Amino acid sequence: MTYDLVIVGEINPDLILRGTDLRPAFGQAEKLVDHADLTIGSSAVITACGAAKLGLKTAFVGVVGDDIFGRFMLTSMQEKNVDTSYCITDATQATGFSIILSEPADRAILTYAGSISSLHYEDINLNLFEDAKHVHLSSYFLLDALRPHVPKLFKSAKAKGLTTSLDTNWDPRETWDDGLNDVLDYTDVFLPNQAEALQISKQTTLEAAVNILATRVSTLAVKLGAEGGLVQQDVTKYRSAVFPVDLVDTTGAGDSFNAGFLYGTLQSWPLELSLQFACACGSLSTRAAGGTSAQASLAEALSLLESR
């Protein structure tokens, strides 16, 4: 196989502002932040970089503008061993970006969509599926042009023998549908966080949400933030806690979890081991600012696993 993993999704940098009180004060009030970092952003890209760091041969499909942010992202992805040869540079678009307000216990995200929403089904070279094992899609609700065609995309991948996975991320419009049920019909691994799982299932408890969503896909893995994660496959369930690390920034921890879980899945590891490995990858990624600066190598993640 040429690629272990093909990732389809958004491409944007993150400007991460860190401090203890980042609530903006209008009325032209000025506040100081403790730290600021321009880093690789986007759920899809952070997942791709994490997978490549673990050793998976990873290709990416997305759109950037012909501008400084677009060039920054493509160069940074290439430096992380992600194949960007299937990405599109569109001079008529401006590359999207996110501003992340990161406080010790929580964060808020402001995103300018830009080129994020302009990826079309016709932009994706389906020949990729001839030489790959798995396709993953992130930020479903931001991919406006592609979203109506994601069921067709996943169906095509499965017809070629690939497995599929989905991380919807947050829905800025808070509709939590927009064809998602049709996509889940062709999704093997579903990777929401707890808040997303509750919204998508329209339930008020995690247990009820898991019971519903686990019937829709072969494998459900839910990210629980500081509480770790859980996975359910048919009636088999496991939970795993996070691993203790010197926490700096939680940006992208869930995306590194995705990379770890997909690694274990593609290695045909037992379900519980894949979950624990994912939690190790997510935990290690919080050691530095940004989603990719401290992502785990395979050796680091395995070493942390062995320490428990």
Disulfide bonds with the S-S distance in Angstrom:
none
